[in-house]
Amino acid sequence: MKKPVDGKVLVENTAILTYLARRFPEKKLMPADPFEEARCIATMCWFSSVVHPSYQRSHRPERFAEGEAAQAAVKENGRKSFWANLQEIDAMIKGNGWVMGREFTAVDGYALVFYGWAERSGFSVKELSAYTAWQERMMKRPTVKKCVEDEQKVSAALLHPDSVRH
């Protein structure tokens, strides 16, 4: 992901979310404790280096292999890995309320992406009770709800450009 910031381009979700948390400390998107902040950054790195690629393999196997048989194997491996990662996120939320513990952080916004991808891709994400309850809490946050609605409008416009009114 690329994001223009103060006239410059910043890339990678972990960097963008860390920047936003530090740029707007009053929003408390990262814990004040340096160790807990590092845990948040480490989790976002795991999301970007492990969770996201597992979904990519399940969703776009042609990027990773040539030929139908190889692509089918990559896709199946990706689905299994992505599901295992979703289960791990569910376990992180259990008993805490939020991904990193008792407080909302930038990590929660990142984790919402994977829930949506899983839901749209036919994973049985509703079986993940903590993750599903968390997703419902997330959608009650006005800013989260607005961002998701805006994203859905953009997606609809990209899929059906003739239906967009100017």
Sequence and secondary structure as in RCSB ss.txt:
>XXXX:A:sequence
MKKPVDGKVLVENTAILTYLARRFPEKKLMPADPFEEARCIATMCWFSSVVHPSYQRSHRPERFAEGEAAQAAVK
ENGRKSFWANLQEIDAMIKGNGWVMGREFTAVDGYALVFYGWAERSGFSVKELSAYTAWQERMMKRPTVKKCVED
EQKVSAALLHPDSVRH
>XXXX:A:secstr
 EEEETTEEEESHHHHHHHHHHH GGG  S SSHHHHHHHHHHHHHIIIIIHHHHHHHH GGGT SSHHHHHHHH
HHHHHHHHHHHHHHHHHHTTTSBTTBSS  HHHHHHHHHHHHHHHTT  GGG HHHHHHHHHHHTSHHHHHHHHH
HHHHHHHHH GGG   
